[in-house]
Amino acid sequence: MSKSQKFKIMKHLSNGWGMTSLDAVLNLGIMELPKRICELQEDGYTFRKEWIQRPDGVRYIRYFLEYPFEHYTVEIKFENARAYACGRR
C-alpha cells in the first residue's frame, strides 16, 4: 500500500506542484502524507517544506520535490510497465 501511495505522491510532486496533507487526502486519498514523505526521504529523495499561515493563524506545511530527481523517471517507467503487464492501467 505504501509503495503505491509514494508513487502517487511522487507523480504529483514531479510536476512541480506542492502538496499539503489536505491535498493528499482530498486528491489522492492518502491520510499520512508526512509519514510517506519521511519514507521517500529515506529512499533518497529531497523535499522543501514551506510553512504557510492562514489569516486565522493556522499553520500548515506544503511539500515540494527538490531537484534533481532523475532517478525517479526510471521508476515511473518501471511502475507503468509493471502495471501494464499485470493488466492494471
ZATORLUM-570687 format. One record per atom (N, C-alpha, C, O, CB): x, z, y; residue in one letter. Coordinates in steps of 0.2 Angstrom, whole numbers, plus 5000, padded with zeros to 4 digits. Glycine has a CB too. Example, Ala and Ser with C-alpha at 12.3 -4.5 7.8 and 13.67 -1.06 7.14 Angstrom:
% ZATORLUM-570687
+------+------+------+------+
!    u !    w !    v ! type !
+------+------+------+------+
! 5066 ! 5039 ! 4972 !    A !
! 5062 ! 5039 ! 4978 !    A !
! 5066 ! 5039 ! 4984 !    A !
! 5071 ! 5042 ! 4983 !    A !
! 5057 ! 5045 ! 4978 !    A !
! 5064 ! 5035 ! 4989 !    S !
! 5068 ! 5036 ! 4995 !    S !
! 5064 ! 5039 ! 5000 !    S !
! 5067 ! 5040 ! 5006 !    S !
! 5070 ! 5029 ! 4997 !    S !
+------+------+------+------+
***
This chain:
% ZATORLUM-570687
+------+------+------+------+
!    u !    w !    v ! type !
+------+------+------+------+
! 5004 ! 5000 ! 4994 !    M !
! 5000 ! 5000 ! 5000 !    M !
! 5004 ! 5000 ! 5006 !    M !
! 5003 ! 4996 ! 5011 !    M !
! 4995 ! 5006 ! 5000 !    M !
! 5009 ! 5004 ! 5006 !    S !
! 5014 ! 5005 ! 5012 !    S !
! 5017 ! 4998 ! 5014 !    S !
! 5018 ! 4997 ! 5020 !    S !
! 5019 ! 5010 ! 5011 !    S !
! 5019 ! 4995 ! 5008 !    K !
! 5023 ! 4989 ! 5010 !    K !
! 5019 ! 4983 ! 5013 !    K !
! 5021 ! 4980 ! 5018 !    K !
! 5026 ! 4986 ! 5003 !    K !
! 5012 ! 4983 ! 5011 !    S !
! 5008 ! 4978 ! 5015 !    S !
! 5006 ! 4980 ! 5022 !    S !
! 5006 ! 4976 ! 5026 !    S !
! 5002 ! 4977 ! 5010 !    S !
! 5006 ! 4987 ! 5023 !    Q !
! 5005 ! 4989 ! 5029 !    Q !
! 5011 ! 4988 ! 5034 !    Q !
! 5010 ! 4986 ! 5040 !    Q !
! 5003 ! 4997 ! 5029 !    Q !
! 5017 ! 4989 ! 5031 !    K !
! 5023 ! 4987 ! 5035 !    K !
! 5023 ! 4980 ! 5037 !    K !
! 5025 ! 4978 ! 5042 !    K !
! 5029 ! 4990 ! 5031 !    K !
! 5021 ! 4976 ! 5032 !    F !
! 5021 ! 4969 ! 5033 !    F !
! 5016 ! 4967 ! 5039 !    F !
! 5018 ! 4963 ! 5043 !    F !
! 5019 ! 4965 ! 5027 !    F !
! 5010 ! 4970 ! 5039 !    K !
! 5006 ! 4968 ! 5044 !    K !
! 5008 ! 4970 ! 5051 !    K !
! 5008 ! 4967 ! 5056 !    K !
! 4999 ! 4972 ! 5043 !    K !
! 5012 ! 4976 ! 5051 !    I !
! 5014 ! 4979 ! 5057 !    I !
! 5020 ! 4974 ! 5060 !    I !
! 5020 ! 4972 ! 5066 !    I !
! 5017 ! 4986 ! 5056 !    I !
! 5024 ! 4972 ! 5055 !    M !
! 5030 ! 4968 ! 5057 !    M !
! 5027 ! 4961 ! 5059 !    M !
! 5030 ! 4958 ! 5064 !    M !
! 5035 ! 4967 ! 5052 !    M !
! 5022 ! 4958 ! 5056 !    K !
! 5020 ! 4952 ! 5058 !    K !
! 5017 ! 4952 ! 5065 !    K !
! 5018 ! 4948 ! 5069 !    K !
! 5014 ! 4950 ! 5053 !    K !
! 5013 ! 4958 ! 5067 !    H !
! 5010 ! 4959 ! 5073 !    H !
! 5016 ! 4959 ! 5079 !    H !
! 5016 ! 4956 ! 5084 !    H !
! 5006 ! 4965 ! 5073 !    H !
! 5021 ! 4964 ! 5077 !    L !
! 5026 ! 4965 ! 5082 !    L !
! 5031 ! 4959 ! 5083 !    L !
! 5034 ! 4959 ! 5088 !    L !
! 5030 ! 4971 ! 5080 !    L !
! 5032 ! 4955 ! 5078 !    S !
! 5037 ! 4950 ! 5078 !    S !
! 5034 ! 4944 ! 5083 !    S !
! 5038 ! 4940 ! 5085 !    S !
! 5038 ! 4947 ! 5072 !    S !
! 5028 ! 4945 ! 5085 !    N !
! 5025 ! 4940 ! 5090 !    N !
! 5027 ! 4942 ! 5097 !    N !
! 5025 ! 4939 ! 5102 !    N !
! 5018 ! 4939 ! 5089 !    N !
! 5030 ! 4948 ! 5098 !    G !
! 5032 ! 4951 ! 5104 !    G !
! 5027 ! 4956 ! 5107 !    G !
! 5028 ! 4958 ! 5113 !    G !
! 5033 ! 4945 ! 5109 !    G !
! 5022 ! 4957 ! 5104 !    W !
! 5016 ! 4961 ! 5106 !    W !
! 5018 ! 4969 ! 5104 !    W !
! 5022 ! 4970 ! 5100 !    W !
! 5009 ! 4960 ! 5103 !    W !
! 5016 ! 4973 ! 5109 !    G !
! 5017 ! 4980 ! 5107 !    G !
! 5011 ! 4983 ! 5103 !    G !
! 5006 ! 4979 ! 5102 !    G !
! 5017 ! 4984 ! 5114 !    G !
! 5011 ! 4989 ! 5101 !    M !
! 5006 ! 4991 ! 5096 !    M !
! 5006 ! 4999 ! 5097 !    M !
! 5011 ! 5002 ! 5097 !    M !
! 5007 ! 4990 ! 5089 !    M !
! 5000 ! 5001 ! 5098 !    T !
! 4998 ! 5009 ! 5099 !    T !
! 4995 ! 5011 ! 5092 !    T !
! 4993 ! 5006 ! 5088 !    T !
! 4994 ! 5011 ! 5105 !    T !
! 4995 ! 5017 ! 5091 !    S !
! 4991 ! 5020 ! 5085 !    S !
! 4984 ! 5017 ! 5085 !    S !
! 4981 ! 5016 ! 5080 !    S !
! 4991 ! 5027 ! 5085 !    S !
! 4981 ! 5017 ! 5091 !    L !
! 4974 ! 5015 ! 5091 !    L !
! 4973 ! 5007 ! 5089 !    L !
! 4969 ! 5005 ! 5086 !    L !
! 4971 ! 5016 ! 5098 !    L !
! 4978 ! 5003 ! 5092 !    D !
! 4978 ! 4996 ! 5090 !    D !
! 4979 ! 4995 ! 5082 !    D !
! 4976 ! 4991 ! 5079 !    D !
! 4984 ! 4993 ! 5093 !    D !
! 4983 ! 4999 ! 5079 !    A !
! 4984 ! 4999 ! 5072 !    A !
! 4978 ! 5000 ! 5068 !    A !
! 4977 ! 4997 ! 5063 !    A !
! 4990 ! 5004 ! 5070 !    A !
! 4974 ! 5006 ! 5070 !    V !
! 4968 ! 5007 ! 5067 !    V !
! 4963 ! 5002 ! 5068 !    V !
! 4960 ! 5000 ! 5063 !    V !
! 4966 ! 5014 ! 5070 !    V !
! 4962 ! 5000 ! 5074 !    L !
! 4956 ! 4995 ! 5075 !    L !
! 4958 ! 4988 ! 5073 !    L !
! 4953 ! 4985 ! 5070 !    L !
! 4955 ! 4995 ! 5083 !    L !
! 4964 ! 4986 ! 5074 !    N !
! 4965 ! 4979 ! 5072 !    N !
! 4968 ! 4978 ! 5065 !    N !
! 4967 ! 4972 ! 5062 !    N !
! 4970 ! 4976 ! 5077 !    N !
! 4972 ! 4983 ! 5062 !    L !
! 4975 ! 4982 ! 5056 !    L !
! 4972 ! 4987 ! 5050 !    L !
! 4974 ! 4986 ! 5045 !    L !
! 4982 ! 4983 ! 5057 !    L !
! 4969 ! 4992 ! 5052 !    G !
! 4966 ! 4997 ! 5048 !    G !
! 4971 ! 5001 ! 5045 !    G !
! 4971 ! 5004 ! 5039 !    G !
! 4963 ! 4993 ! 5042 !    G !
! 4977 ! 5003 ! 5049 !    I !
! 4982 ! 5007 ! 5047 !    I !
! 4981 ! 5013 ! 5051 !    I !
! 4981 ! 5014 ! 5057 !    I !
! 4989 ! 5003 ! 5049 !    I !
! 4981 ! 5019 ! 5047 !    M !
! 4980 ! 5025 ! 5050 !    M !
! 4986 ! 5029 ! 5053 !    M !
! 4985 ! 5033 ! 5057 !    M !
! 4976 ! 5030 ! 5045 !    M !
! 4992 ! 5028 ! 5049 !    E !
! 4998 ! 5032 ! 5051 !    E !
! 5003 ! 5027 ! 5054 !    E !
! 5008 ! 5026 ! 5050 !    E !
! 5000 ! 5035 ! 5045 !    E !
! 5002 ! 5024 ! 5059 !    L !
! 5007 ! 5020 ! 5062 !    L !
! 5014 ! 5023 ! 5063 !    L !
! 5019 ! 5020 ! 5061 !    L !
! 5005 ! 5017 ! 5069 !    L !
! 5015 ! 5029 ! 5066 !    P !
! 5021 ! 5032 ! 5067 !    P !
! 5025 ! 5033 ! 5060 !    P !
! 5031 ! 5032 ! 5060 !    P !
! 5021 ! 5039 ! 5070 !    P !
! 5021 ! 5035 ! 5055 !    K !
! 5025 ! 5035 ! 5048 !    K !
! 5027 ! 5028 ! 5046 !    K !
! 5033 ! 5028 ! 5043 !    K !
! 5020 ! 5038 ! 5043 !    K !
! 5023 ! 5023 ! 5047 !    R !
! 5026 ! 5016 ! 5045 !    R !
! 5031 ! 5014 ! 5049 !    R !
! 5036 ! 5011 ! 5046 !    R !
! 5020 ! 5011 ! 5045 !    R !
! 5031 ! 5016 ! 5056 !    I !
! 5037 ! 5014 ! 5060 !    I !
! 5043 ! 5018 ! 5057 !    I !
! 5049 ! 5015 ! 5057 !    I !
! 5035 ! 5016 ! 5067 !    I !
! 5043 ! 5024 ! 5056 !    C !
! 5048 ! 5028 ! 5053 !    C !
! 5051 ! 5024 ! 5047 !    C !
! 5057 ! 5024 ! 5046 !    C !
! 5046 ! 5035 ! 5051 !    C !
! 5047 ! 5022 ! 5042 !    E !
! 5049 ! 5019 ! 5036 !    E !
! 5052 ! 5012 ! 5038 !    E !
! 5057 ! 5011 ! 5035 !    E !
! 5043 ! 5018 ! 5031 !    E !
! 5050 ! 5009 ! 5043 !    L !
! 5053 ! 5002 ! 5045 !    L !
! 5060 ! 5004 ! 5048 !    L !
! 5065 ! 5000 ! 5047 !    L !
! 5049 ! 4999 ! 5050 !    L !
! 5061 ! 5009 ! 5051 !    Q !
! 5067 ! 5011 ! 5054 !    Q !
! 5072 ! 5013 ! 5049 !    Q !
! 5078 ! 5011 ! 5049 !    Q !
! 5066 ! 5017 ! 5059 !    Q !
! 5070 ! 5016 ! 5043 !    E !
! 5074 ! 5017 ! 5038 !    E !
! 5076 ! 5011 ! 5034 !    E !
! 5081 ! 5010 ! 5031 !    E !
! 5070 ! 5022 ! 5033 !    E !
! 5072 ! 5006 ! 5035 !    D !
! 5073 ! 4999 ! 5032 !    D !
! 5078 ! 4995 ! 5036 !    D !
! 5080 ! 4990 ! 5034 !    D !
! 5067 ! 4995 ! 5031 !    D !
! 5080 ! 4998 ! 5042 !    G !
! 5085 ! 4994 ! 5046 !    G !
! 5082 ! 4991 ! 5053 !    G !
! 5086 ! 4988 ! 5056 !    G !
! 5088 ! 4989 ! 5043 !    G !
! 5075 ! 4991 ! 5054 !    Y !
! 5073 ! 4989 ! 5060 !    Y !
! 5073 ! 4993 ! 5066 !    Y !
! 5073 ! 4999 ! 5065 !    Y !
! 5065 ! 4987 ! 5059 !    Y !
! 5073 ! 4991 ! 5072 !    T !
! 5074 ! 4995 ! 5078 !    T !
! 5068 ! 4994 ! 5082 !    T !
! 5066 ! 4988 ! 5083 !    T !
! 5081 ! 4993 ! 5082 !    T !
! 5065 ! 4999 ! 5085 !    F !
! 5059 ! 4999 ! 5089 !    F !
! 5061 ! 5002 ! 5096 !    F !
! 5065 ! 5007 ! 5096 !    F !
! 5054 ! 5002 ! 5086 !    F !
! 5057 ! 5000 ! 5101 !    R !
! 5057 ! 5003 ! 5108 !    R !
! 5051 ! 5006 ! 5108 !    R !
! 5045 ! 5003 ! 5107 !    R !
! 5059 ! 4997 ! 5113 !    R !
! 5051 ! 5012 ! 5111 !    K !
! 5045 ! 5016 ! 5112 !    K !
! 5044 ! 5017 ! 5119 !    K !
! 5048 ! 5019 ! 5123 !    K !
! 5045 ! 5023 ! 5109 !    K !
! 5038 ! 5015 ! 5121 !    E !
! 5036 ! 5015 ! 5128 !    E !
! 5030 ! 5020 ! 5129 !    E !
! 5025 ! 5019 ! 5126 !    E !
! 5034 ! 5008 ! 5131 !    E !
! 5031 ! 5026 ! 5133 !    W !
! 5026 ! 5031 ! 5134 !    W !
! 5022 ! 5028 ! 5139 !    W !
! 5024 ! 5026 ! 5145 !    W !
! 5029 ! 5038 ! 5136 !    W !
! 5015 ! 5029 ! 5138 !    I !
! 5010 ! 5027 ! 5143 !    I !
! 5006 ! 5033 ! 5145 !    I !
! 5004 ! 5036 ! 5140 !    I !
! 5006 ! 5021 ! 5140 !    I !
! 5004 ! 5034 ! 5151 !    Q !
! 5000 ! 5039 ! 5153 !    Q !
! 4994 ! 5036 ! 5157 !    Q !
! 4994 ! 5032 ! 5161 !    Q !
! 5004 ! 5044 ! 5158 !    Q !
! 4988 ! 5038 ! 5154 !    R !
! 4982 ! 5036 ! 5157 !    R !
! 4980 ! 5040 ! 5163 !    R !
! 4983 ! 5045 ! 5164 !    R !
! 4976 ! 5036 ! 5152 !    R !
! 4976 ! 5038 ! 5168 !    P !
! 4974 ! 5041 ! 5174 !    P !
! 4972 ! 5048 ! 5172 !    P !
! 4973 ! 5053 ! 5176 !    P !
! 4969 ! 5038 ! 5178 !    P !
! 4969 ! 5050 ! 5166 !    D !
! 4966 ! 5056 ! 5165 !    D !
! 4972 ! 5061 ! 5162 !    D !
! 4970 ! 5066 ! 5160 !    D !
! 4960 ! 5056 ! 5160 !    D !
! 4978 ! 5058 ! 5161 !    G !
! 4983 ! 5062 ! 5159 !    G !
! 4985 ! 5062 ! 5152 !    G !
! 4990 ! 5064 ! 5150 !    G !
! 4982 ! 5069 ! 5161 !    G !
! 4981 ! 5058 ! 5148 !    V !
! 4983 ! 5057 ! 5141 !    V !
! 4988 ! 5053 ! 5140 !    V !
! 4989 ! 5047 ! 5143 !    V !
! 4976 ! 5055 ! 5137 !    V !
! 4993 ! 5055 ! 5136 !    R !
! 4999 ! 5050 ! 5135 !    R !
! 4999 ! 5048 ! 5128 !    R !
! 4997 ! 5051 ! 5123 !    R !
! 5006 ! 5054 ! 5136 !    R !
! 5002 ! 5042 ! 5127 !    Y !
! 5002 ! 5039 ! 5120 !    Y !
! 5008 ! 5034 ! 5120 !    Y !
! 5011 ! 5032 ! 5125 !    Y !
! 4996 ! 5035 ! 5118 !    Y !
! 5010 ! 5032 ! 5114 !    I !
! 5016 ! 5028 ! 5113 !    I !
! 5014 ! 5021 ! 5111 !    I !
! 5010 ! 5020 ! 5107 !    I !
! 5021 ! 5031 ! 5108 !    I !
! 5017 ! 5016 ! 5114 !    R !
! 5017 ! 5009 ! 5112 !    R !
! 5023 ! 5007 ! 5109 !    R !
! 5029 ! 5008 ! 5113 !    R !
! 5014 ! 5004 ! 5118 !    R !
! 5023 ! 5004 ! 5103 !    Y !
! 5029 ! 5002 ! 5100 !    Y !
! 5031 ! 4995 ! 5101 !    Y !
! 5026 ! 4991 ! 5100 !    Y !
! 5029 ! 5004 ! 5092 !    Y !
! 5037 ! 4993 ! 5102 !    F !
! 5039 ! 4986 ! 5102 !    F !
! 5045 ! 4985 ! 5097 !    F !
! 5049 ! 4989 ! 5096 !    F !
! 5041 ! 4984 ! 5109 !    F !
! 5045 ! 4979 ! 5094 !    L !
! 5051 ! 4977 ! 5090 !    L !
! 5057 ! 4975 ! 5094 !    L !
! 5056 ! 4971 ! 5098 !    L !
! 5049 ! 4972 ! 5085 !    L !
! 5062 ! 4978 ! 5093 !    E !
! 5068 ! 4976 ! 5096 !    E !
! 5072 ! 4970 ! 5093 !    E !
! 5071 ! 4970 ! 5087 !    E !
! 5074 ! 4982 ! 5097 !    E !
! 5074 ! 4966 ! 5097 !    Y !
! 5078 ! 4960 ! 5094 !    Y !
! 5085 ! 4962 ! 5093 !    Y !
! 5088 ! 4966 ! 5097 !    Y !
! 5077 ! 4954 ! 5098 !    Y !
! 5089 ! 4958 ! 5089 !    P !
! 5087 ! 4953 ! 5084 !    P !
! 5083 ! 4956 ! 5078 !    P !
! 5085 ! 4961 ! 5076 !    P !
! 5093 ! 4949 ! 5082 !    P !
! 5079 ! 4951 ! 5075 !    F !
! 5076 ! 4953 ! 5069 !    F !
! 5076 ! 4947 ! 5064 !    F !
! 5071 ! 4946 ! 5061 !    F !
! 5069 ! 4956 ! 5070 !    F !
! 5081 ! 4944 ! 5064 !    E !
! 5082 ! 4938 ! 5060 !    E !
! 5080 ! 4939 ! 5052 !    E !
! 5077 ! 4935 ! 5049 !    E !
! 5089 ! 4934 ! 5060 !    E !
! 5083 ! 4945 ! 5050 !    H !
! 5082 ! 4946 ! 5043 !    H !
! 5074 ! 4947 ! 5041 !    H !
! 5072 ! 4946 ! 5035 !    H !
! 5085 ! 4952 ! 5041 !    H !
! 5070 ! 4948 ! 5046 !    Y !
! 5063 ! 4948 ! 5044 !    Y !
! 5060 ! 4941 ! 5043 !    Y !
! 5055 ! 4941 ! 5039 !    Y !
! 5059 ! 4951 ! 5050 !    Y !
! 5062 ! 4936 ! 5046 !    T !
! 5059 ! 4929 ! 5045 !    T !
! 5060 ! 4928 ! 5037 !    T !
! 5055 ! 4924 ! 5035 !    T !
! 5062 ! 4924 ! 5049 !    T !
! 5065 ! 4929 ! 5034 !    V !
! 5066 ! 4928 ! 5027 !    V !
! 5061 ! 4932 ! 5023 !    V !
! 5058 ! 4929 ! 5018 !    V !
! 5073 ! 4930 ! 5024 !    V !
! 5059 ! 4938 ! 5025 !    E !
! 5054 ! 4942 ! 5021 !    E !
! 5047 ! 4939 ! 5022 !    E !
! 5044 ! 4940 ! 5017 !    E !
! 5055 ! 4950 ! 5024 !    E !
! 5046 ! 4937 ! 5028 !    I !
! 5039 ! 4934 ! 5029 !    I !
! 5038 ! 4928 ! 5024 !    I !
! 5033 ! 4927 ! 5021 !    I !
! 5038 ! 4931 ! 5036 !    I !
! 5043 ! 4924 ! 5024 !    K !
! 5043 ! 4918 ! 5019 !    K !
! 5042 ! 4920 ! 5012 !    K !
! 5038 ! 4917 ! 5008 !    K !
! 5049 ! 4913 ! 5020 !    K !
! 5046 ! 4925 ! 5010 !    F !
! 5046 ! 4928 ! 5003 !    F !
! 5039 ! 4931 ! 5002 !    F !
! 5036 ! 4929 ! 4997 !    F !
! 5051 ! 4933 ! 5002 !    F !
! 5036 ! 4935 ! 5006 !    E !
! 5030 ! 4938 ! 5005 !    E !
! 5024 ! 4932 ! 5005 !    E !
! 5020 ! 4933 ! 5001 !    E !
! 5028 ! 4943 ! 5011 !    E !
! 5024 ! 4927 ! 5009 !    N !
! 5019 ! 4922 ! 5009 !    N !
! 5020 ! 4918 ! 5003 !    N !
! 5015 ! 4916 ! 5000 !    N !
! 5020 ! 4917 ! 5015 !    N !
! 5026 ! 4917 ! 5000 !    A !
! 5027 ! 4913 ! 4994 !    A !
! 5024 ! 4917 ! 4988 !    A !
! 5021 ! 4914 ! 4984 !    A !
! 5034 ! 4911 ! 4993 !    A !
! 5025 ! 4923 ! 4988 !    R !
! 5023 ! 4928 ! 4983 !    R !
! 5016 ! 4928 ! 4983 !    R !
! 5012 ! 4928 ! 4978 !    R !
! 5026 ! 4935 ! 4983 !    R !
! 5013 ! 4929 ! 4989 !    A !
! 5005 ! 4929 ! 4989 !    A !
! 5002 ! 4923 ! 4987 !    A !
! 4997 ! 4923 ! 4984 !    A !
! 5003 ! 4931 ! 4997 !    A !
! 5005 ! 4917 ! 4989 !    Y !
! 5003 ! 4911 ! 4987 !    Y !
! 5003 ! 4910 ! 4979 !    Y !
! 4998 ! 4907 ! 4976 !    Y !
! 5006 ! 4905 ! 4991 !    Y !
! 5009 ! 4912 ! 4976 !    A !
! 5010 ! 4911 ! 4969 !    A !
! 5005 ! 4916 ! 4965 !    A !
! 5003 ! 4914 ! 4960 !    A !
! 5017 ! 4913 ! 4967 !    A !
! 5003 ! 4921 ! 4968 !    C !
! 4998 ! 4926 ! 4965 !    C !
! 4991 ! 4924 ! 4966 !    C !
! 4986 ! 4928 ! 4964 !    C !
! 4999 ! 4933 ! 4967 !    C !
! 4990 ! 4919 ! 4970 !    G !
! 4983 ! 4917 ! 4972 !    G !
! 4980 ! 4921 ! 4978 !    G !
! 4974 ! 4920 ! 4979 !    G !
! 4978 ! 4917 ! 4966 !    G !
! 4984 ! 4924 ! 4981 !    R !
! 4981 ! 4928 ! 4987 !    R !
! 4983 ! 4925 ! 4993 !    R !
! 4989 ! 4925 ! 4995 !    R !
! 4984 ! 4936 ! 4987 !    R !
! 4979 ! 4922 ! 4997 !    R !
! 4981 ! 4918 ! 5003 !    R !
! 4978 ! 4922 ! 5009 !    R !
! 4979 ! 4919 ! 5015 !    R !
! 4979 ! 4911 ! 5003 !    R !
+------+------+------+------+
***
